[in-house]
Amino acid sequence: MTPTEHLLAFAAAPHALPPDVRTDTLRLVADTLAVGAAGSTSPGMDGVLAVARSWGQGNEARLIARGERLPAMGAAYANCFAIHALEWDAVHEGAVVHAMSAVVPAVMAAVDRKGGADAEDVLAAIAIGVDVAAGLGLAAETALTFFRPATAGIFGAALAVARIEGLSESAFADVLGMAHAHASGTMQAHTEGSIALPLQFANAARGAIHAVDLVRHGLTAAHDVIEGPFGHLRLFDKGNLETYTRTLGSRWLISEVSTKPFPSGRASHAVLGTLQGFAGQPVERVEAHVPPLIRHLVGRPYDPAMTPAYARLCLPFLAALMLRDGEIDPRRFTAETFADPAITALAAKFSHHDDGNADPNALSPQRLIVVLADGPHVECPVPATLGAPDAPLSAEQAFAKRDLCRRLAVSEPDPRLFADPLAYITEPS
């Protein structure tokens, strides 16, 4: 059995999630829906909805926190954008893949148009989809050039939807191939801090639904789309699929996914989690010693004329906001804040330095040096970023995140979104 065949057999097989994996899946579904509710009011959402509505009329699937329905592909597109728009969605750090963000909205759209689905089947589909998306990231041996969360995420989302749709095992190879035909997204949008970044992700969720629908209606696709000469691990990333598939079924990757405490790029969180303890203090200088990927992802220069999308990936701005406010609130991502002389002055006290880590995909460990105006240098090693499995959010921190998500959302007619997220996603009203 080839690694691709092994992946397909795993994706199509019956699975009863181990209890701890089920708990992690449910927790991350709740987090993803909450983040989607917050993102439903994010900048750009009105334009995304206008386009999604233009694709056709229909009431197949719900929009998170909006009390509106669209055709399944439009709902998956808009919901995925909302989930990633604030950069608050969960991420598998080793894979550098936001593994929940395309899978959950695609599965939700598929469940909605069926009129509901068994809760355990839905949780298994999500866990398997996340496994595939993160697994492709772990198989990569090169730095990001394409936007891996989207180019890997579409495979996991499509295979998860295939499970919800009840496709035969023999159809899964065509679903994988059709997902490959729909995959797209580069790191240029990230480099420029463009709102096109979450749009690339939204296209992955929409493409997953489209890919499955084409196969459901009898269309076929290429099959050697991961390891083949023009496959995913030859074009989008260079790597070895067996690095992932050798542990299939014994190592559930969803249990390795990190929850993001702050609505900003994950690469900023080790610094922000550390600086939160220095908020309001007279800081003279902050030095962050970080892996090269951190500088690549969030090391962009401060710009008083930046957009909210740029600001979420600008570590000097984020550090300044944390030192001033003790939190990162997306409602502060405004032109007035960006031009605030006090924020500009704090940002100028921050610097980041390459720590020489040879792993092009490493986000940790990191080390901060904080110099206080009235005290000594403070050395702060950060072996694991806040929200990672080795540094989980406290109950208070998790509540604070969900509470802010609730306050950022538009009025939600279905209270289950926060009170009973599993019922919300499996029992459409």
C-alpha positions as CSV (number, residue, x, y, z in Angstrom):
1,M,0.0,0.0,0.0
2,T,1.4,3.4,-1.0
3,P,1.4,6.3,1.5
4,T,-1.4,7.9,-0.6
5,E,-3.5,4.7,-0.5
6,H,-2.9,4.5,3.3
7,L,-4.1,8.0,3.7
8,L,-7.3,7.3,1.7
9,A,-8.0,4.1,3.6
10,F,-7.7,6.0,6.9
11,A,-10.0,8.8,5.6
12,A,-12.7,6.4,4.5
13,A,-12.6,3.9,7.3
14,P,-15.1,3.8,10.2
15,H,-13.6,5.4,13.3
16,A,-14.7,5.7,16.9
17,L,-12.6,8.5,18.4
18,P,-10.7,7.8,21.5
19,P,-12.2,9.6,24.5
20,D,-9.4,12.2,24.8
21,V,-9.4,12.8,21.1
22,R,-13.2,13.3,21.1
23,T,-12.8,15.8,24.0
24,D,-10.2,17.7,22.1
25,T,-12.3,17.7,18.9
26,L,-15.4,19.1,20.7
27,R,-13.3,21.8,22.5
28,L,-11.8,22.9,19.2
29,V,-15.2,22.9,17.4
30,A,-16.5,25.2,20.1
31,D,-13.5,27.5,19.7
32,T,-13.8,27.6,15.9
33,L,-17.5,28.4,16.0
34,A,-16.9,31.2,18.6
35,V,-14.1,32.7,16.5
36,G,-16.4,32.5,13.4
37,A,-19.1,34.4,15.4
38,A,-16.6,37.1,16.2
39,G,-15.3,37.2,12.6
40,S,-18.9,37.6,11.3
41,T,-18.5,41.3,11.9
42,S,-14.9,41.6,10.7
43,P,-13.8,44.1,8.1
44,G,-14.6,42.9,4.6
45,M,-17.4,40.6,5.7
46,D,-20.1,42.7,3.9
47,G,-18.3,42.4,0.6
48,V,-17.7,38.6,1.1
49,L,-21.4,38.1,1.8
50,A,-22.4,40.2,-1.2
51,V,-20.3,38.0,-3.5
52,A,-21.5,34.8,-1.8
53,R,-25.1,35.8,-2.2
54,S,-24.6,36.5,-5.9
55,W,-23.7,32.9,-6.6
56,G,-27.3,31.9,-6.3
57,Q,-30.4,31.7,-4.1
58,G,-31.0,28.9,-1.7
59,N,-31.3,28.1,2.0
60,E,-29.1,25.0,2.2
61,A,-26.7,26.1,4.9
62,R,-26.4,28.6,7.8
63,L,-24.1,31.6,8.2
64,I,-22.5,31.5,11.6
65,A,-24.1,34.1,14.0
66,R,-26.2,35.7,11.3
67,G,-29.5,33.9,11.1
68,E,-29.2,33.7,7.3
69,R,-28.9,30.8,4.9
70,L,-27.1,30.4,1.5
71,P,-26.3,27.6,-0.9
72,A,-23.8,25.3,0.7
73,M,-20.7,26.5,-1.2
74,G,-21.6,30.2,-0.4
75,A,-22.1,29.4,3.3
76,A,-18.8,27.5,3.5
77,Y,-17.0,30.3,1.8
78,A,-18.4,33.1,4.0
79,N,-18.1,31.1,7.2
80,C,-14.5,30.1,6.5
81,F,-13.6,33.8,5.8
82,A,-15.2,34.7,9.2
83,I,-13.3,32.0,11.0
84,H,-9.9,33.2,9.7
85,A,-10.5,36.9,9.2
86,L,-9.4,37.9,12.7
87,E,-6.4,35.5,12.8
88,W,-8.0,33.9,15.9
89,D,-8.4,30.4,14.7
90,A,-6.7,27.3,16.0
91,V,-3.5,26.1,14.4
92,H,-1.2,23.0,14.3
93,E,2.1,24.7,14.9
94,G,4.4,21.9,13.7
95,A,2.4,21.7,10.4
96,V,1.9,25.5,10.2
97,V,-1.7,24.8,9.2
98,H,-4.9,26.3,10.6
99,A,-6.4,22.8,10.4
100,M,-9.9,23.5,11.8
101,S,-10.6,26.5,9.6
102,A,-11.6,25.0,6.3
103,V,-12.8,21.7,7.7
104,V,-15.4,23.0,10.1
105,P,-17.3,25.3,7.7
106,A,-17.2,22.8,4.9
107,V,-18.6,20.0,7.2
108,M,-21.2,22.4,8.7
109,A,-22.4,23.3,5.2
110,A,-22.6,19.6,4.3
111,V,-24.5,18.7,7.5
112,D,-26.9,21.6,7.0
113,R,-28.0,20.6,3.5
114,K,-28.6,17.1,4.7
115,G,-30.8,18.4,7.5
116,G,-28.5,17.1,10.3
117,A,-26.1,14.3,11.0
118,D,-25.1,12.0,13.8
119,A,-22.9,13.8,16.3
120,E,-20.2,11.1,16.5
121,D,-20.0,10.9,12.7
122,V,-19.5,14.7,12.5
123,L,-16.8,14.7,15.2
124,A,-15.0,11.8,13.4
125,A,-15.2,13.6,10.1
126,I,-13.7,16.8,11.6
127,A,-11.0,14.9,13.4
128,I,-10.0,13.0,10.2
129,G,-10.1,16.2,8.1
130,V,-7.9,18.0,10.5
131,D,-5.6,15.0,10.6
132,V,-5.1,15.0,6.8
133,A,-4.7,18.8,6.6
134,A,-2.1,18.9,9.4
135,G,-0.5,15.7,8.2
136,L,0.3,17.2,4.8
137,G,1.9,20.1,6.7
138,L,4.0,17.8,8.8
139,A,5.1,16.0,5.6
140,A,6.5,19.2,4.2
141,E,10.2,19.7,4.5
142,T,10.5,23.2,3.0
143,A,9.5,26.7,4.0
144,L,6.1,28.1,3.0
145,T,5.8,29.5,-0.5
146,F,2.2,28.6,-1.1
147,F,-0.4,29.4,1.7
148,R,-0.2,25.9,3.3
149,P,-3.4,26.3,5.5
150,A,-5.4,26.6,2.3
151,T,-3.5,24.3,0.0
152,A,-3.4,21.5,2.6
153,G,-6.7,22.5,4.2
154,I,-8.8,21.8,1.1
155,F,-7.7,18.1,1.1
156,G,-8.8,17.6,4.8
157,A,-12.0,19.5,4.2
158,A,-13.0,17.6,1.1
159,L,-12.4,14.2,2.6
160,A,-14.3,15.2,5.7
161,V,-17.3,16.3,3.5
162,A,-17.0,13.0,1.6
163,R,-17.6,11.2,4.9
164,I,-20.7,13.3,5.7
165,E,-22.1,12.7,2.2
166,G,-21.6,9.0,2.7
167,L,-19.5,8.5,-0.5
168,S,-18.1,5.0,-1.1
169,E,-14.5,4.3,-0.2
170,S,-13.7,4.0,-3.9
171,A,-14.8,7.6,-4.5
172,F,-12.3,9.0,-2.0
173,A,-9.4,8.9,-4.5
174,D,-11.5,11.1,-6.9
175,V,-12.4,13.5,-4.1
176,L,-8.6,13.8,-3.2
177,G,-7.9,14.4,-6.9
178,M,-10.7,16.9,-7.3
179,A,-9.5,18.8,-4.2
180,H,-6.0,19.0,-5.8
181,A,-7.6,20.5,-8.9
182,H,-9.2,23.2,-6.7
183,A,-6.2,24.0,-4.5
184,S,-4.7,27.4,-4.6
185,G,-3.2,30.2,-2.5
186,T,0.3,31.8,-2.1
187,M,2.2,33.5,0.7
188,Q,2.2,36.8,-1.2
189,A,-1.0,37.9,0.5
190,H,0.5,37.1,3.9
191,T,3.7,39.0,3.0
192,E,1.7,42.1,2.1
193,G,-0.7,41.8,5.0
194,S,-3.6,41.6,2.5
195,I,-7.2,40.7,3.2
196,A,-6.8,38.3,0.3
197,L,-5.3,35.9,2.9
198,P,-8.6,34.8,4.5
199,L,-10.2,34.8,1.0
200,Q,-7.7,32.2,-0.1
201,F,-8.8,30.1,2.9
202,A,-12.5,30.7,2.1
203,N,-11.9,29.4,-1.4
204,A,-10.5,26.1,0.2
205,A,-13.8,25.5,2.1
206,R,-15.9,26.4,-0.9
207,G,-13.6,24.2,-3.2
208,A,-14.0,21.2,-0.8
209,I,-17.8,21.3,-1.2
210,H,-17.4,21.8,-5.0
211,A,-15.0,18.9,-5.3
212,V,-17.2,16.5,-3.5
213,D,-20.3,17.6,-5.4
214,L,-18.5,16.9,-8.7
215,V,-17.6,13.4,-7.6
216,R,-21.1,12.8,-6.3
217,H,-22.3,13.5,-9.8
218,G,-20.0,11.0,-11.5
219,L,-17.0,13.1,-12.4
220,T,-13.5,11.6,-11.8
221,A,-10.1,13.2,-11.2
222,A,-6.4,12.4,-11.2
223,H,-5.4,10.0,-8.4
224,D,-1.6,10.4,-7.8
225,V,-2.1,14.0,-6.6
226,I,0.1,13.9,-3.5
227,E,3.2,12.0,-4.5
228,G,2.9,12.3,-8.3
229,P,5.3,14.4,-10.4
230,F,2.9,17.3,-10.3
231,G,1.3,16.4,-7.0
232,H,1.0,18.4,-3.8
233,L,4.3,17.3,-2.3
234,R,6.1,18.2,-5.6
235,L,4.5,21.6,-6.4
236,F,3.0,23.2,-3.3
237,D,5.5,21.7,-0.8
238,K,8.4,19.4,-1.1
239,G,8.3,16.5,1.3
240,N,7.7,12.9,2.2
241,L,4.1,11.7,2.8
242,E,5.2,8.7,4.7
243,T,6.5,11.0,7.4
244,Y,2.8,11.5,8.2
245,T,1.2,8.2,7.2
246,R,3.4,6.0,9.2
247,T,1.6,7.1,12.4
248,L,-1.9,7.2,11.0
249,G,-4.6,6.2,13.5
250,S,-2.1,6.0,16.4
251,R,-1.3,9.7,16.6
252,W,-4.4,11.9,16.3
253,L,-3.1,15.3,15.1
254,I,-6.2,17.2,16.3
255,S,-5.0,16.7,19.9
256,E,-1.8,18.6,18.9
257,V,-3.7,21.7,17.7
258,S,-3.1,25.0,19.6
259,T,-5.8,27.4,20.6
260,K,-5.0,31.0,19.9
261,P,-5.5,33.4,22.8
262,F,-5.2,36.6,20.8
263,P,-6.7,37.7,17.5
264,S,-3.4,38.0,15.6
265,G,-1.0,35.9,13.7
266,R,0.0,32.8,15.7
267,A,3.7,33.8,15.3
268,S,3.1,36.8,17.5
269,H,1.6,34.9,20.5
270,A,4.8,33.8,22.4
271,V,5.8,37.5,22.5
272,L,2.3,38.7,23.4
273,G,1.7,36.1,26.1
274,T,5.0,37.1,27.7
275,L,4.4,40.9,27.4
276,Q,1.0,40.6,28.9
277,G,2.7,40.3,32.3
278,F,4.5,43.6,31.7
279,A,1.4,45.6,30.6
280,G,1.4,49.1,32.1
281,Q,5.0,48.9,33.4
282,P,7.7,51.4,32.3
283,V,9.3,49.3,29.6
284,E,12.5,50.7,28.1
285,R,13.2,48.0,25.5
286,V,12.0,44.6,24.3
287,E,14.2,42.2,22.4
288,A,12.6,39.0,20.9
289,H,15.0,36.2,19.8
290,V,12.9,34.1,17.5
291,P,13.1,31.4,14.7
292,P,13.3,32.8,11.2
293,L,9.7,31.8,10.4
294,I,8.5,34.3,13.1
295,R,10.3,37.1,11.5
296,H,8.9,36.0,8.1
297,L,5.3,35.8,9.3
298,V,5.0,38.8,11.7
299,G,8.2,40.8,11.5
300,R,6.8,43.4,9.2
301,P,7.6,47.1,10.0
302,Y,5.2,49.4,11.8
303,D,3.2,51.6,9.5
304,P,0.7,54.2,10.8
305,A,-1.3,53.9,7.6
306,M,-1.6,50.1,7.8
307,T,-4.9,48.2,7.4
308,P,-6.4,45.9,10.1
309,A,-5.2,42.8,8.0
310,Y,-1.7,44.1,8.1
311,A,-1.8,45.1,11.8
312,R,-2.8,41.5,12.8
313,L,0.5,40.4,11.4
314,C,2.7,43.3,12.6
315,L,4.5,42.3,15.8
316,P,5.8,45.8,16.7
317,F,2.3,47.1,16.7
318,L,0.8,44.1,18.5
319,A,3.6,44.3,21.2
320,A,2.8,48.0,21.7
321,L,-0.9,47.4,22.0
322,M,-0.3,44.6,24.6
323,L,2.0,46.8,26.6
324,R,-0.6,49.5,26.7
325,D,-3.8,47.6,27.1
326,G,-2.9,44.2,28.5
327,E,-5.0,42.6,25.8
328,I,-5.4,42.4,22.0
329,D,-8.9,43.6,21.1
330,P,-9.7,43.7,17.4
331,R,-11.9,46.8,18.0
332,R,-8.7,48.7,18.5
333,F,-7.5,47.9,15.0
334,T,-8.4,51.4,13.7
335,A,-6.7,54.2,11.9
336,E,-6.8,56.2,15.1
337,T,-4.9,53.6,17.0
338,F,-2.4,53.0,14.3
339,A,-1.6,56.7,14.3
340,D,-1.5,57.1,18.1
341,P,1.9,58.6,19.1
342,A,1.9,56.6,22.3
343,I,1.5,53.3,20.4
344,T,4.1,54.4,17.8
345,A,6.6,55.2,20.6
346,L,6.0,51.8,22.3
347,A,6.4,50.0,19.0
348,A,9.8,51.7,18.5
349,K,11.0,50.0,21.7
350,F,10.5,46.5,20.2
351,S,13.0,44.6,18.1
352,H,13.3,41.0,16.9
353,H,16.3,39.0,16.1
354,D,16.9,35.7,14.3
355,D,17.9,33.0,16.8
356,G,19.5,30.7,14.1
357,N,16.9,27.9,14.3
358,A,17.6,25.7,11.3
359,D,14.0,24.4,11.0
360,P,12.2,26.5,8.4
361,N,8.8,25.7,9.9
362,A,9.6,26.2,13.6
363,L,7.6,28.6,15.7
364,S,9.3,27.9,19.0
365,P,11.2,28.0,21.3
366,Q,11.6,31.8,21.7
367,R,13.3,34.1,24.2
368,L,12.5,37.6,25.2
369,I,14.7,40.2,27.0
370,V,12.6,42.9,28.6
371,V,14.4,46.0,29.9
372,L,12.5,48.1,32.5
373,A,13.2,51.8,33.0
374,D,13.4,51.3,36.7
375,G,14.8,47.8,37.0
376,P,17.1,45.1,35.6
377,H,16.9,43.1,32.3
378,V,14.4,40.3,32.6
379,E,15.1,37.1,30.6
380,C,12.0,35.3,29.6
381,P,12.4,31.9,27.8
382,V,9.3,30.7,26.0
383,P,9.6,27.0,25.3
384,A,5.9,26.6,24.3
385,T,3.6,29.3,23.1
386,L,0.5,30.1,25.2
387,G,-2.4,28.0,23.9
388,A,-0.3,25.1,22.7
389,P,-0.9,21.6,24.2
390,D,2.1,22.1,26.5
391,A,0.9,25.5,27.6
392,P,-2.9,25.4,27.5
393,L,-5.1,28.3,28.2
394,S,-6.4,28.5,31.7
395,A,-10.1,28.2,32.3
396,E,-10.2,32.0,32.9
397,Q,-8.3,32.7,29.7
398,A,-10.6,30.4,27.7
399,F,-13.6,32.1,29.2
400,A,-12.2,35.6,28.4
401,K,-11.7,34.6,24.8
402,R,-15.2,33.1,24.3
403,D,-16.8,36.1,26.1
404,L,-15.1,38.6,23.8
405,C,-16.1,36.5,20.8
406,R,-19.7,36.6,22.0
407,R,-19.6,40.4,22.4
408,L,-18.0,40.9,18.9
409,A,-20.7,38.8,17.2
410,V,-23.9,40.2,15.7
411,S,-27.1,39.1,17.4
412,E,-27.4,35.3,17.3
413,P,-30.9,33.8,17.3
414,D,-29.6,30.4,18.2
415,P,-28.1,30.3,21.7
416,R,-26.6,26.9,21.1
417,L,-23.7,28.4,19.2
418,F,-22.0,29.2,22.5
419,A,-24.0,27.0,24.9
420,D,-24.1,23.7,23.0
421,P,-21.8,23.9,19.9
422,L,-22.1,20.2,19.1
423,A,-25.9,20.4,18.8
424,Y,-25.5,23.7,16.9
425,I,-23.4,22.1,14.2
426,T,-25.2,18.7,14.0
427,E,-28.9,19.7,14.4
428,P,-29.7,22.6,12.1
429,S,-32.7,24.5,13.2
